[in-house]
Amino acid sequence: MLSAALLVAFLSLPVAALVLGSLSELGHGLVHPLVLPALELTLFTTSISLTAILALGTPLAWLLARSSGRWVRLVETLVELPVVIPPAVAGLALLLAFGRHGVLSGVLYPEGASLAFSTLSVILAQTFVAAPFYVQAAVGAFRALDPELLLVARTLGAQPVRVFFRIALPLALPGLVAGAALSWARALGEFGATLMFAGNLPGRTTTLPLAIYTALESDLSAARALSVILVLFSFSLLLVMRLSLAYRSRAPGDVR
């Protein structure tokens, strides 16, 4: 019990030190010029990246969950790879793929332009590092479905698309919501890949984590205020994820 308490205290103390303290200092940090543009850019880019992850990741997760074979394991490993590679490596890989002198530069930039160091590059970096978290959760949610329900629907004449939208998607929805929340939290906190691929350009690529890094050099109160905003966002998303998983465990098969 003592060892457990020590670990909980160790994990909780830094967050408590960040959140608790002088409210006047926190208020001063919130009006720093870096805060509002970084917050707006972060919400904008993460919303787009999450939309792309949901649109592309859901069909991929369904395909992986309903398939078997070596190629499935290979694809799952490739999709999960951004989770374990260092963010700086991810940023360099994106730069070498989509940068001005990247492997796709001749196709993407015939006029010599580049996606790097732009708002779009922020979205690409966030999508790259956050997509695996959603796909993993979605594959697990789809694999947990009772295959007999899907089989009965097919024997009754339902087309595969109808089975997916009317049966599979509603049943797996709590797991998908949990995965989306975790993916969004990862996108909100993305730092290394964004810095390498998009740079730190105020108003264009400076997201909340990069603004914290910038503010820390000159204004600790602004860095603290930005950090508190990120903590609150992350806590809210984790709470959504926990509630979704709890709902899923209570009602695993209720579909009307």
Phi, psi and omega in degrees: 000321180296317180296321178295317180296322179296319180293316178299318179296319180297320181284332185271328187300313180299321179293318178297318179296328179287316186279318182278150180144202184288120178291330179293322177294321178294318178297323177296320180294326183293335180266008178295143182302337181286333195293302186297312177299320180293321179294314179298315181295320181295315179295321180294309184291319181290328177295318178292316180296321179294319177300316178296320180296317179294316184293321183266327185282329181295310176299322178297315180297319178297318179296316179294321181291330183263002182245168177212162181124172183295325182296330178295314179297322179295314180295318179299320179296318179295321180292324182278348185304318180299343178291325188257342179280146180300144180303324179295323177294320178299317179296319178295320178298318177297321180295320180286340179269316189244001180288178183299328180248024181282177184293337180256010185298323181294330180274317186277327188232070179295338180261005176090010178283187181200145174283337184297150177059043176221170178298324178297325178293329174297315180297317179297317179296316179295319179296319182298316185276336186263335184303318182301328181294321178287316183298318178301312181295321181292319177299315178298320180294319180290322179290337180281351180292148177288114182297337180293326178298316180292322180293318179298317179298320179292321180292336177276002174100004180288136178287155182306320180295320179293320177300318181296310186282329185266338183239301186296312184296313177298320180293322183272358188304315179302318177294324178292320178296318178298317178295322178295320179296316179294320179295317179295320178298320178294320179295322179298323184267006183295131183229300190298310181295323179295316180298320182287320188265326185250344182077192183229073184255111183306132179084345181241314183227000183278096176276180183303311179300321178290325177294324176299314179300319180289315184292330183299336181285338186225333186216099182296325181295322178292318177299320180293318180297316178297321180294319179298319177301314179296320179297317180295318176299313182295318179297318180297318180292321176295324177295318176300317180298315180296318180294322179295317179293323178294320178296320180296320181289332179280326184227072185288342187224019183273104175225129180251000000 
